[in-house]
Amino acid sequence: MPSSVRRTVASLVAPKYLVGAVAVIRDSETPEPSRLLLLRQPTKHGWSLPAGLLKRHEPAAVGAARELFEETGVRVDPDDLTPGNPNAIIHPVGVVDTVWFASVPASTTQLRVDGGEILEANWFPVDDLPRLTRNTAQLLARYDIGRP
């Protein structure tokens, strides 16, 4: 079978996934277990992490840094992001999230939200997190962060 036909057949039968990036941002000024940067969105019931879908051909760390900046105003160089272990989480709904970690000083990091997509951004102690979205709670639990 010619390679062009094989590629066409494979693209028709292969599973399709959307790929996103999640940023887990800690306050570098507080001792462990530290504080986390969380967001409140109008369409979700609970607080979540900065995250979003990658653009076509966008490296995952670049997408995580872009989404973090777009949603919170916090700038982190993609090279300063550390990949989670595991770095990718596959959800049953056809989404793959790459997970990235970084720390910034909360006292000198100004948070800025647009009030539309993101209603509020705030720092929360890891041992006293607010109500989280189901996906956020599951993701943090996978990395042993927050509630058991």
C-alpha positions as CSV (number, residue, x, y, z in Angstrom):
1,M,0.0,0.0,0.0
2,P,1.5,3.4,-0.9
3,S,2.6,5.6,2.0
4,S,0.1,8.4,1.1
5,V,-2.8,5.8,1.3
6,R,-1.4,4.4,4.6
7,R,-1.3,7.9,6.1
8,T,-4.8,8.7,5.0
9,V,-6.2,5.4,6.4
10,A,-4.2,6.0,9.7
11,S,-5.6,9.5,10.1
12,L,-9.1,8.3,9.6
13,V,-9.0,5.5,12.2
14,A,-6.4,6.8,14.7
15,P,-7.7,8.4,17.9
16,K,-7.7,12.2,17.9
17,Y,-6.6,14.2,20.9
18,L,-6.6,17.8,21.9
19,V,-3.3,18.7,23.6
20,G,-3.1,21.3,26.4
21,A,-0.7,22.6,29.0
22,V,-1.3,23.2,32.7
23,A,0.9,25.4,34.9
24,V,1.3,24.6,38.6
25,I,2.8,27.8,40.0
26,R,4.0,27.9,43.6
27,D,4.9,30.9,45.7
28,S,8.7,30.8,46.0
29,E,8.7,33.0,49.1
30,T,6.8,30.6,51.4
31,P,8.2,27.4,52.8
32,E,6.9,24.0,51.7
33,P,4.1,23.1,51.3
34,S,4.0,26.7,50.0
35,R,1.0,28.3,48.2
36,L,-0.5,27.7,44.8
37,L,-1.8,30.1,42.2
38,L,-5.4,29.2,41.3
39,L,-8.0,30.7,39.1
40,R,-11.8,31.1,39.3
41,Q,-13.6,30.9,35.9
42,P,-17.2,31.8,35.3
43,T,-18.0,28.4,33.6
44,K,-16.5,26.2,36.3
45,H,-17.6,25.3,39.8
46,G,-14.5,25.6,41.9
47,W,-10.9,26.9,41.5
48,S,-8.6,25.6,38.8
49,L,-5.0,25.9,37.5
50,P,-3.9,28.1,34.7
51,A,-4.3,26.0,31.5
52,G,-5.3,25.9,27.9
53,L,-4.9,24.2,24.6
54,L,-1.7,24.4,22.6
55,K,-1.6,26.2,19.3
56,R,-0.6,24.3,16.2
57,H,3.1,23.3,16.4
58,E,3.5,25.2,19.7
59,P,6.0,23.5,22.1
60,A,4.2,22.5,25.3
61,A,6.3,24.6,27.7
62,V,5.8,27.6,25.5
63,G,2.0,27.0,25.5
64,A,2.1,26.7,29.3
65,A,3.9,30.0,29.7
66,R,1.6,31.7,27.2
67,E,-1.6,30.5,28.9
68,L,-0.2,31.5,32.3
69,F,0.5,35.0,31.1
70,E,-2.8,35.3,29.2
71,E,-4.9,34.2,32.2
72,T,-3.0,35.8,35.1
73,G,-0.5,38.3,33.8
74,V,2.4,36.2,35.3
75,R,5.4,35.9,33.0
76,V,7.6,32.8,33.3
77,D,10.2,31.9,30.7
78,P,9.4,28.5,29.2
79,D,12.9,27.4,30.0
80,D,12.2,27.9,33.7
81,L,9.2,25.5,33.6
82,T,9.9,22.0,34.9
83,P,8.0,19.1,33.4
84,G,5.8,17.1,35.8
85,N,6.5,13.4,36.2
86,P,4.5,12.2,34.5
87,N,4.5,15.1,32.1
88,A,1.4,14.1,30.2
89,I,-2.0,13.1,31.6
90,I,-4.5,11.5,29.2
91,H,-8.1,12.2,30.0
92,P,-10.9,9.8,28.9
93,V,-12.5,12.6,26.9
94,G,-9.7,12.9,24.3
95,V,-7.6,15.5,25.9
96,V,-3.9,15.2,26.8
97,D,-2.6,17.7,29.3
98,T,1.1,18.4,29.7
99,V,1.9,19.5,33.2
100,W,4.6,22.1,34.1
101,F,5.9,23.5,37.4
102,A,7.5,26.8,38.3
103,S,7.8,29.1,41.3
104,V,7.5,32.9,41.4
105,P,7.6,35.4,44.3
106,A,4.0,36.1,45.1
107,S,4.7,39.4,46.9
108,T,6.3,41.0,43.8
109,T,4.2,39.2,41.1
110,Q,1.2,41.2,40.1
111,L,-1.8,39.2,39.1
112,R,-4.0,40.5,36.3
113,V,-7.2,38.9,35.0
114,D,-9.5,40.0,32.3
115,G,-12.8,39.5,34.2
116,G,-14.3,37.6,31.3
117,E,-12.5,34.3,30.9
118,I,-11.0,34.5,34.3
119,L,-12.9,36.2,37.2
120,E,-10.2,36.0,39.9
121,A,-6.7,34.7,40.5
122,N,-5.3,34.2,44.0
123,W,-2.7,32.4,46.1
124,F,-3.8,29.6,48.4
125,P,-1.9,27.6,51.0
126,V,-1.5,24.0,49.7
127,D,-2.7,22.7,53.0
128,D,-5.9,24.8,52.9
129,L,-7.1,24.9,49.3
130,P,-10.5,26.2,48.3
131,R,-13.1,24.1,46.5
132,L,-11.4,22.8,43.4
133,T,-12.7,21.7,40.1
134,R,-12.8,17.9,39.7
135,N,-10.0,18.0,37.1
136,T,-7.8,20.2,39.2
137,A,-8.3,18.1,42.3
138,Q,-7.4,14.9,40.4
139,L,-4.3,16.5,38.8
140,L,-3.0,17.9,42.1
141,A,-3.6,14.5,43.7
142,R,-1.6,12.8,41.0
143,Y,1.4,14.9,42.1
144,D,0.7,14.5,45.8
145,I,-0.2,18.2,46.2
146,G,-3.0,19.3,48.5
147,R,-5.7,17.1,49.9
148,P,-5.2,13.4,49.9
